[in-house]
Amino acid sequence: MTLLLEVAVASAADVAGATEGGADRLAYAVRGPSGPRSPDLAAASAVLREAEIPVRIVLRLRDDYTTTGG
């Protein structure tokens, strides 16, 4: 069994510390009123540029966990 350490980051400024701390991959989302939400494109791009390890970005645009298909 392979174990991975996934670390949640709040911004591109957190990437270096997470990586230095041993993260195998990163999770990125912004805090919304009802849970994690999708970050804007510029913020997501900044995190991706800083990271040399895989990044999982939350894709959630609505308050619930459904989609309109758009």
PyMOL commands that set and color helices and strands:
alter all, ss='L'
color gray80, all
select helices_A, chain A and resi 12-20+41-50
alter helices_A, ss='H'
color red, helices_A
select strands_A, chain A and resi 6-9+25-28+30-32+35-37+55-57
alter strands_A, ss='S'
color yellow, strands_A
deselect
rebuild
show_as cartoon
